[in-house]
Amino acid sequence: MSAPVIPGLDGVLAGDSAICEVDHEGGGLRYRGYSIEDLSAQASFEEVAFLLLFGTLPNQKDLNTFQDALVAARSVPAYVLDFLAAIPESVNRMDALRTAVSILGLDDPDTGSNAHAANLRKAVRLCAQLPALLGALANPSEEKNTKPPEEGPRGHAEYLLSLLGQEAPEALSIKVIDVSLILYAEHEFNASTFAARVTASSMSDFHSAVTSAIGTLKGPLHGGANEAVMAMLLNIEAEGDVQRYLSERLAKKEKIMGFGHRVLRKGDPRSDIIKGHAKSLGEARGELKWASLSAEIEETMLREKGLYPNLDFYSASAYYLLGLPISIYTPLFVCSRITGWAAHIMEQHDSNRLIRPRCRYTGEGPRPFPPLAGRA
Ligand SMILES: CC(C)(COP(=O)(O)OP(=O)(O)OC[C@H]1O[C@@H](n2cnc3c(N)ncnc32)[C@H](O)[C@@H]1OP(=O)(O)O)[C@@H](O)C(=O)NCCC(=O)NCCS
């Protein structure tokens, strides 16, 4: 084949989608035409989830019905919670979550159908069930994991916090989680979404596609970056010298987590939004060191490498200030991105063609086969 190979498919248009627009020139990000600034300031996560899944913003009646459906679908079979309680706590939480979601697919009532309506029901169920999995990942043997989920708060963000041990959280905490869920919900053909679409394109099922996506999101170049950022911030704080930490790593050509983006080369609009919320949290908690440490890293990275922070950079310190365990930062991303993945799986199934690119072969040319006895 003579076509040029584009490493990492950088800039390649791999399909059509009506879900999310990433305007890399103007730096804008829109879900179905609505700016991320408007959505994060004026909508709730449930409104955004509805927008992504159903294609339009809900009116009040739609929203009530959707929230009722989410609340009704929250419970997770006991054997899935037993599985999470049985595995060692040292198991990576994304590995555990990937397997738990795969198990959930085994007896989903719609598992045999890829029809749009069936996929939609699976999407709503999984979106509703993920918080219970997150709670079990954070505290595998806690008794509250088996409490009837309808007794939890109605709002998705507050419900999530309650499962992470925060009963009656303050309004600011709920707002930060809600905004974070909105910002993480969708980002067109990112690696995990593309993995989901590749799986869906073989007409495999919804849970298989989501399982592929979770495995892909785990990596530190993608969703795993938010946990890696917090580990880095804690290291820098312990060492006490930002400039030395960064210059040593940049000299060795190491990646600084939470910086750079394949598409958003001129800055990530989501970063500015979560940065403001992380700052408000720090002020409210009287803990300003993460904001000043992060600002110094941001200035240095722009000066030295011309790189901007991405969403993961300030999400990490926001989650830390909320008191969330670092090992569940990326699983929390899953609780949000499930909506974007689901929208893409449905879009793929509804207008499918198998995704099957080519490679440029770089191995040996044709050669004679040597019989086993004659090989050196
Ligand atoms: C997101 C990411 C994978 C995009 O990668 P990419 O588009 O393939 O960009 P490249 O790796 O080709 O980087 C281009 C240049 O910028 C540098 N660079 C990119 N991100 C960097 C980072 N976070 N820290 C230091 N240098 C970085 C590369 O070393 C390379 O430099 P060079 O031209 O001197 O070799 C990359 O920026 C990264 O690894 N970031 C850190 C992980 C992260 O935060 N991921 C979450 C993404 S939302």
The ligand as a Gaussian input file, in Angstrom:
#p B3LYP/6-31G(d) Opt

LIG

0 1
 C       -1.981000      13.613000      25.764000
 C       -0.727000      13.122000      25.046000
 C       -0.698000      11.598000      25.080000
 C       -0.803000      13.607000      23.599000
 O        0.269000      13.031000      22.963000
 P        0.689000      13.330000      21.464000
 O       -0.342000      14.072000      20.747000
 O        1.095000      12.014000      20.898000
 O        1.899000      14.287000      21.645000
 P        3.377000      13.854000      21.564000
 O        3.643000      12.759000      22.550000
 O        3.725000      13.568000      20.132000
 O        4.104000      15.148000      22.034000
 C        4.600000      16.181000      21.197000
 C        5.763000      16.818000      21.928000
 O        5.317000      17.370000      23.157000
 C        5.929000      16.706000      24.254000
 N        4.923000      16.455000      25.260000
 C        3.625000      16.174000      25.051000
 N        3.004000      16.026000      26.218000
 C        3.920000      16.229000      27.167000
 C        3.875000      16.221000      28.551000
 N        2.732000      15.967000      29.202000
 N        5.003000      16.466000      29.240000
 C        6.142000      16.721000      28.599000
 N        6.265000      16.761000      27.262000
 C        5.148000      16.508000      26.556000
 C        6.461000      15.412000      23.698000
 O        7.537000      14.916000      24.434000
 C        6.855000      15.822000      22.318000
 O        8.051000      16.535000      22.398000
 P        9.179000      16.406000      21.260000
 O        8.516000      16.944000      20.012000
 O       10.290000      17.233000      21.771000
 O        9.494000      14.945000      21.156000
 C        0.544000      13.690000      25.710000
 O        0.481000      15.092000      25.715000
 C        0.741000      13.154000      27.115000
 O        1.272000      12.058000      27.287000
 N        0.322000      13.925000      28.172000
 C        0.459000      13.461000      29.526000
 C       -0.640000      12.467000      29.887000
 C       -1.973000      13.136000      30.044000
 O       -2.106000      14.144000      30.714000
 N       -2.994000      12.516000      29.438000
 C       -4.350000      13.004000      29.492000
 C       -4.741000      13.529000      28.163000
 S       -6.323000      14.340000      28.221000

